[in-house]
Amino acid sequence: MPRWAWALVVVGAWILAWWLMKGSHTLALPGREHTDLHNEMTGWRNDLIAGRDDNPLMQFTGNVAEGALNAVDWLQRMLSKPNYPRPVPEIGWLGLLGIMMWIAHAVAGWKYAVLTGSVMFVAAVMGLWADAVDTLIVTLLSVICAVVIGLPIAVLIGTSDWANRIIGVILDLMQTMPTFVYLIPVVLFFGTGAPAAIVATLVYALPPLIRVAGFGIRQVSPTAIEATDSMGQRAWQRLFKVQLPMARRTIIVGLNQTTLAAFAMAVIASYVNGPGLGRPVVAALQIADIGRGLVPGAMLVLLAIMLDRTTTAASERPEQLARIGGGNRRLRWAGLAVGLVVVVVMIQMSRFYSWAATYPSTGWSSDLADGINKFSSWVVDAIGGVSEAFKDLVSYGLLNPMQSVLAESPWFVSGAAILLLAVVIGGFRTMATTVAVVGWVVACLAGIWYLDLWHDTMITLNMVLVATLLTMILAVIFGVWMARRPTVDLLLRPVLDMGQTIPPFVYLVPVLYLFDQTRFTAIFAAIVYAAPVAIKLVADGVRGVPETTLEAGRSAGSTAWQEITKVQLPMASRSLVLAANQGLLYVLSMVVIGGMAGAGALGYDVVLGFSRFEEWGKGLAAGLSIVLLGIMLDRIFRAAAVTGSAAPVRRRSRRNATAEEESTDRDAPLAVTG
């Protein structure tokens, strides 16, 4: 019996059990009630704070926080805020603009110097200069810390199999955990303000550098290593003279990803009073002012594009410079020297002329925000009926029925059904795979039950599944369209790139304006955040189907619909599962943000946890529940991906060589499935 049939049997039995025992043993925790476990967690926090002066760990984190605060304060007084008694920073906007353009020209080229200058000039004109510089300061310090901590770890996992396995699990946990979850312990150990913002950003930005750099080191050619080992080199010589130089480009890619990840934390860091552009975005979100939220949000996008393009070009720059002749190289150095002189002049001007120290106020930001608000009101009036109808359709057609089954079934019924569905989705490929899936699911469900937030977890799971389902519908539609139409791919890919660059809070503002504070608002925002990566994965998977297979199907008279449903999508099944997995994790990362948008459940519990001291224990339990939910779903989908990729191989292995040789054109698409 196929897996989908087994799944239907399990779901049918689940619905029957729900109908018979609806509303009993749901482990619901109404309102803001706490359990003994939550109170114990809050008490543990209070004890830590009370014993801060005697606790070595708290003293250490306090010293780290003080050092980070001093570093940020010094940089701000140099670049973005008055250095009293001086009424302006030591280096004004004109001087810093020159410094940034010169650095961009030196590491990436003149085009990126122009890009950097243009973006920063826009920040000055829009009255966002100080916030933009503060964002760059926090990002810079976080990336420096990530490099200092991450590169040695990357070397370790790149040269040691056991370290790769152990650290890989920790990185999985860090990347599965929604960003708001670790704000709770960060605030406890590092306080609020710039130190908490840097630490939270570091935790989020560290895994990409470790993973990508470690992968690059592991991919260095064994032949090159053996050749140099035969010359008697030591381990440190192999690392610094062979592995790191040959993995340089991959390491820089990891640094680029870490920089963008750090930048994506700008808004979330403002929830712990971190400086930067996140503050005006959050302030606008609190009063539902779409215009005043989108203006600094758009500035965040421009800064992210500037950093992305410049760091990417910097990774390719050494190869370009190696190809230029000696005369061109001398000309380049002469140009940099002249540029440095100009920068020094700009710095001096910014120190002694008020117009070069602080950009004059233009009021353009307020005018633009007012225009956006007027346009948004017109859009809401124009499509309000359609959006409301769509919201009701999803709510009454999917959300409410699924939530009733998930959250109103007895906890042991829901747990057993989830376990059985995990086995079905993960597949019965081998006993080891089945045992692994069962082990992960049982452990995660047991942890969620122990944390006393089972009912809220089921409500959150319902919203995650609905959002993932809608995300995958969009991913299949647009992914197949992009794969089959290069023009569509050319038009949509920049939009998807922009969607991945925009911090989630930026588009949460217009979504709130359109749908108000409801569960659907959180789901819609999660779809917007998760759809770009899922669409790209589906498009790449469908595009990877061999052209010879498609030609064989067309010669047999297949229609476009048959080609998509019977050839391309089945052969791209692994990409579809991967897209669903990544889409689900992206949706899950929006759970806490969704809690602020009216979703309630675990997301709201986490928000309360770091905003109210008495709710700290429940917030921590909610954060851990989200982590366990993410790990469980991730492991299930990983097993499904492995099973999906292995199934075609099993089918092909059952065919003998004679049958393969005698296959006709009509059977060609199926024969190549493996």
N, C-alpha and C positions, 0 to 999 in steps of 0.2 A: 504494500500500500504506500503511495507517495507521501512525502512529508506534509504537504498541505492537507491531505485527508486526515492524517493523525492530528494535526493542529485543530481542524474543525471538530474532531471528536472531543478533544480536551476542552475547547471553548464551549461546546454544547453541554458537556457535563458540568462545567463551571457555572453556566447560566442556570442550569437546573438546580444546582446547590444554592445559588444565590436566591432563586425564587422561593425555595423551601425555607431558607434561614435568613432572609433579608433583615439587616439591621441588628443582628445579634453578634456579640463578641467581635466588634469592629475595632476595639481599643482606641476609640475616639477620645481626644483630650480637648474638651470644649474651651473656647475663649483663650484666656491667658493663664490657664491652670498649669501647675508644675507637678512633677512627680518627685519622689525622694531622690532619684538619680540626678535630676536637674538641679535640685537644691544642693546636693553634694558637690556638683561641679561649680556652682556659684560660690559655695563656701570655700572650695579649693582656691578659686581666684582671689577671694577676699583674704585668705591666709597668705597667699603669695605677696599681695600688695602690702599687707600689714608687716610682713617680715622682709620687706625689700632691702633694708639696711644690713640684714644678716645673711641674706641668701646670695651665695656666690654667682649663681646664674643671673639673678636679677641685677646684681651689681655689674656684671660683665655687659649685659644688654643695655643697661643704663649708660655705661661708659661709651659703648658703640653709638648709642643714640645721641649722646652729647657731642661726640666727634662728628657725626653726620650733620647735626644741627649747626655746628660751628663752620663746617665746610660750606654748607648751603648759604648760611648767613654772610660769609665772606664773599662768595661769588655774587650774591645778590647785591651787596654793597658796591661791588666792583662794576656790575653790569646792569642792574634792573631797578634798584631802589636807592633812595638818598643815603649817602654815607655821612651822617651827621657829624659835625655841624655843616658839612657841605650839603646843600639842598638838592643835589642831583647825584647820580652814580659817578664813580671815578672815571668810567669810560661811557660816554653817551651813545645814543643810538647810531650816530654817523660813524663813530670809531668802531663799534662792534660790527656794523654792517661791512665795513672795509675788511676787518679781520676775517669774518666768515667767508666773504667772497674770495679773499686771497687763499685761504685754506682749501676751499672748494676747487679753485683753479689749480693749486699745487697737486692735489691728490686725484682729481677727476678730469680737469680740463676747463677751458673757458666757457663752454656751453653751460656747464653746471654752476660756474660762478655767476653767470647771468641768471640762471634759475634761482639760486640761493638769494641773490640780491633782490630779485623781483618778489619772491615770497616774503622776505623780511620787510621789504618796503611796504607791501600790502598790510602787514601787521602794524607797522608804524602809522600808516594812513588811517587804518580802522580803529586806532586807539587801543590796540591790543598788544603793544610792544612789550610791556613789562610782563604780562601773563605769558606771552609766547617765549620770552627769554627764560622765565622761571620753569616752564615746561621743558625747555632744552637743558637747563641745569640739572633738573631731577633725572632726565633721561641720560645725560652724559655721565653723571655719577653712578647711576645704576648699571650702565653698560661697562664702565671701568671695573666696578666690583664684579660683574658677571665674568669679565675676561680674566681677572685675577683668580677668581674661584673656579670658573668653568673650564679653562684651558687645561690645568693640571688634571682635573677629573676626566676630561676628554682624552687626554694622553693615556690615562689609566685604563679607561674602557676600550681604547683603541689598541692597546698592547696586551690586555689581559682578558681572557675569556670569562673567568669567574667574576671579575669586576664588572664586565659587561652585563652579565646575567643579574647580579645583585643590584647594581646601580640602575639598570633598566627598569626594575620593578619600582624603585623610588621615583624615577622620572615619569613612569606611567601614572603613579599616584599624584604627582605634582601637576601633570597636564590634565588629568581627569577632574581634579578639584576646581570647582568654580572660584573665581578670583575673590569674591566677597567672603568665602568661607575662611580663608586664612587671614583676613583682616581682623578676625576676633582674637587669635593668639598674638598677632603682630601688635595690636593696640595694647594688649596686656603687657608684653615684654618691652616694647619700644615706645609706648606712649602715642601721642598724636602729633600731627605736624609733618615737617619734612622728613625726619628719620623714619617714621612709619611709612610714608609714601615711598621712600627709597627701598626699604626692606621688602614691602609688598611688591613693588615693581621688579625687584631683583628675583624674588621667588618665581614670579610669572615668566620672566625673561630668560632665566638660566637654562631650562631644559633644551630649547632649540640649539643653543651654542654647543652644549655638551653632546647632544645627539648627532648633529651634523658634523661637527669637528671630529668626534670619535669615529663616525662612519668614514670620513675622509682618510683618517690615519689607517683604519683597517683595510681600506681599499688600495693602499699603496702596493704596487706590484711586488709579489714575493720574489720574482726574479731579480729585481733591483736590490732588494734587501740581501738576498743570497750572494749576489755579486760583490757587494760591499763588505759583507761578513767574511767572505773568503780572503779579504785583504787585512783581516785582523782588527777591525774596528770594534770599539767598545759599545755598550748599550746606549750611553749618552750621545756618542758620536753618531750612531745610527739614527737616533731620534732627531738631533738637531741638524744633521747634514743630509739625511735622506727622507725620513718620514714627514717631518714638518714642512720642509720645502716642497715636496711633491704633493702634499695635501693643502698647500697654501690657499689655492682658489676655493676649495671646499670649506676651509676654515673661515674665509672671508664671507662666504655665503651664509654660514652659521652666524657670523657676527652681524650680518645684515638682518637676518631673521630675528635675532635677539634685540637689535635696535628697534625694529618695528613693533615687536612684542612689548618692549618697555614703553614705547610711545602710546600703544593701545591702552595702557593703564592710566593715562593722564586723568581721565574723568573719574575713574574709580578711586584713584589716590586722593582725590579731593574730598571723599567721604571720611577720610581720616585727617582732614584739614591740611592736605598736601597743597603746595602752591602750584599755580599754573592755570592754563585755560580751562581746566575742569571745573573750577569754581563758578565762573559765569554760566556754564552749561547746567550745572546742578541747581544753581539759583533760579534759572529760567524754568527748569523742570519742576521745581517746587511750586511755582505759580502758574504753570502751564502757559508760559509765554514762548510760543514757537519761534518768533523772530529773534528774540534775544538769546535763544538757545542755539539756533542754527548759525548765527554769525560767528561766534567763537568755535562752534563745531566745524564750520567750513574752514576756519583757520587751522584747526587741528588736522584736517584732511590735507591742506596745502603743505603744512610742515611735514606730514608723513610722506607725501609724494616727494618732497625735496630730499628728505633723508634717504628714502628708498632709491631714488634715481642716482643720487650722489654716491652712496656707498656701493651700489652695483657697478657704477662706472669706475670707482676706485679699485674694485677687485680686478678689473680688466686693464687698468692703466699700466702696470709694470710690463705686460707683454707688448703694449703699444709703444712704450718708450724704448724697449729693447730693439725695436725694428727701425727706429729713426737714426739718421746718420750723426756723425760728430758735430757737424755744423749746426744742424737743427737742435742738437742737445745744448750746445753753447748758447744758441739764440733763446732757448727756453729758459735757461738759468738767468740770462740777462733780463728777460721779461719779468721773471719772478723777483729779481732784485729791484727793478724799477717799481714793480707793484708794491713791494714791501716799503719802499720810500713813501709812496702815495698813502699807504695804510698808516704809517707813522704820522704823516701830516693830518690825516682824518682823525686819528686819535687825539692829537693835540688840539685840533679844532673843537672836538667834542668835549674837551676839558675846560675850554675857556669861552665858548660861545653858547648861549642858552638855547638857541634854535638847533644847534648840533648836539646838545646834551639831551633835550627832551623834545620830541616831535610835537609841534603845535596841534591842539585839538581841532578836529575838522567836523565832528558831529555826523560823519558819514555812517558810522556804525548804527546809530539810533535811527537815522533815516532809512537805512536798509532794513533794519529790524521791523520798523513800522510798515514798510512796503510788503515784507514777507507776511506779516500778520494779516494785512488786508487781502493779499492773494490767498492765504490759507482759509480765511473766512469764506471767500468766494468759492473755493474748491469744496469746502465742507457743505456749503449750501447747495452746490451743484450735484454732488454725488452722495450726500448724506443718506438719502433713501436707499440707494444701492448698497452702500457699505453696511447699513443697518440690517438690510435683508440678508446679506452674506453672513454677517455675524450671527444672526438668529439661525440661519441654516446650519452653520457649523456647530453652534451651541446646542440646538435641539436635536440635530441629526447625529452628532458624534460625541460631543463633550459630555452632555448629561447622561446618555445611556451608558457610555463606557465608565464614567465616574461612579454611577450607581453600582455597576457590577464590581468594579475594583475596590471601592471604598466601603460599600455596604455589605459585602460578603464577609463572613467570619474570617478572621485573620488566618486561621489554619487552612481554610478553603482557598483563599487567594494565594497563600504561600505554596500550597501543593500544586495549584494550577500553573503558577509561574515556573515552578521547578520542572513540571512536565513539559511545558512549552519550551523551556530552555533546552531540554534534551532533544525535543523534536526539531527545533530550529538549528541547534548545534550539530545534529545529525548523529547517526549510529556508526560512524566510519570505523572507529576502533574502540575497544574497551577503554584504553587510556584516555582518549579524547572525551568519551562520555563521563568517565570518572572525574576528569579535570573540570568539565563544565558543571557537573553536579556539585563538586566540592566548592567551587567558587560561589555558585548560587546559594547553596545552603549556608555558607559562612556569611555572605552578605545579608541574606534574609534574617539570619539569627542576630547579626549585629543591629539591624534596623529594629527588630523586635525588642532587643535589650535596651535600646536607646529611648524606648517609650514614645515613639512618634510614628507608629505604623500607619495610622489613619491619614495623617498629613502626607506621608510618603506615597501612599496609594493615590491621593489626589494629585500630587506632583507628577507621579508616573503617568497618570492619565493625560495630563497636559503635555508632557514630553512626547508620549506616543502619538497624540493627535498632531502636534506640531511636526514631528518627524514624518508622519504619513503625508501631510500636505506638502512638506518640503520635497519628499521623494516624487510626488506627483509632478511638481514643478520641474524637478531635476530631470525626470525622464522626458517630459515634453520638450523642454528647452535644450536638454543635452543631446537628444536625438536630432532635433532641428539644427543645432550647431554642427553636429558631426556630418550631416548630410548636405548642408548648405554653407560653403566657405564664406559667403558674403554675410550670412547671419552671424557666423562665428566672429568675423572681423568687426561687426557692429556691437555684438553683445559682450565680447570679452573685456573691453575697457570698462563697460558698466559693471561687470562682475568684479574686476580688479578694484574699482572704486568702492563697491559694496564691501569688499574685504578690508579695505583701508579705513573706512569710516568707523570710529569707535561706536559701540552699541548705543550708548546714551544719546548720541547725536540724532539718530533716527527714531529713538524712543519718544522724543518730544513731539514730532508731527503725528506719530501713531497715537499717542495719548490724545492729541487734539482731535483726531478723527474718530476714535472709538471710546474715549473717556476711560475711566479706571475700571476695567473688567478683566475676566480671565482671557477673553479673546484678544484683548490688547497685548497681553504678555505673549500669547501664542503667535500673533501676527509679527511682533517684534522679533521673536525667536526665528520665525521663518525667514524674515528679511536677512537676519544675521547668518543663518545656516545655508540658505539656498545657493549662494555663489559657489562655495566649495563643492557642494553636492552636484551642481550643474556641471562644473568643470570636470569632475571625476567621471560622470556619466558620459560626457562628450568625448573625453579622451579614450574611455573604454570602447565606446561604439566606433570611434574613428580607427581603433586598433584592429578591427576585424579585417582579415586579409581581403584584398580586392578580388583575388582569384575565387574566393568563396562566394562573394557577392555576384560575380560574373556567372558562376555555375548556377546559382539560383535564378538569375535573370534569364539564362538560356533555357531553363525549364519552365518559363512562363510565370514566374512569381510576380505578384503585384507589389507595389511599394509597401502596403500594409503587411503583406506576408513576409516581405524581406525584413521589415523592422521586427515583427513579433516572433518570427520563426527562425531567423538567422542572427541578426545583429544583437538583439537583447539577450537571447540565450547564450551567445558566445561572449557577451560582455557581462555575464552574470557575476563574476568576481568583482568587477568594477562597480556594479550595482550594489553589491553587499558592502563594499568599502565605502561607497558614497552614503549608504544608509548609516553605517557606523560613524563616519565623520559628521554627518548631518545630525545624528543623535547626540554626539558629544558637544557639538556647537549649540544645539538646543538646550542641552543640560547646563551648559555654562551660562545660559541666560535665565536660569531659574530664579536666582536672587534678584536680578534686575526686574524680572517679571513680578516678583513679590512686591516691588515698589509700584508696579503699574496696576495692581489690583488682583493679582493671581492668588495671593494668600498662601496657605500651606507652608512648606518648608522655606520657601524664599522669604516670606514675611517673618518667619521665626528667626532666620539669620539676621535680617535687618534689625529686628528688635534686640537681638543679642548684642550687637556692637553699638547700639544707640542708647540702651538702657542697662545700667549695671545689674539691676535685679533680674533681668532676663538673660544674663550671660550664659548660665548653664543650659537653658533651653536652646539658646542660639547655637552654642557649641554642639549640642546633640543634633540639631537640625543640620548643621554643616557636615558633621560626620555621616549623617544619614544620606545626604546628597552624594558624598564621596562613595559610600558603599553602593548606592544606586547606580552611580556612574561606572564603577568597577564591574558590577554585575552585568549591566547591559553591554559594556565593552567586551567582556569575555564571551558573552553569548554570541555577539556578532563576529568576533574573531573566529570562533569555532565554526560559525556558518560560512565565513569566507573560505576557510581551509577545506571544509566539506564540499562547498560549491566548486572549488578549483580541482578537487580530487575526483569528483564524480565523472567528468568526461573521460579522465584517464582510465577509470575502472571500466567504463563502457567500451573504450577502445581496446582494452586488454583482452576483452572477451571475444573480440573478433580475431579470426586466424588470418594469416597472411594471404591465403587464397581469396577469402571474402573481400579483403581490401583491394586486391588487384582486379577483381571482377565487379567492383562497385561502378554504378552508372552515374551519369551526370545528375540524374534525379536524386541520387543519394549523396552527392558530393557535399552539400552543406552540412549534413549530419556527420559525414565521415571526417570532416576537418574540425569538428567541434572540440576534439581533444587537443 
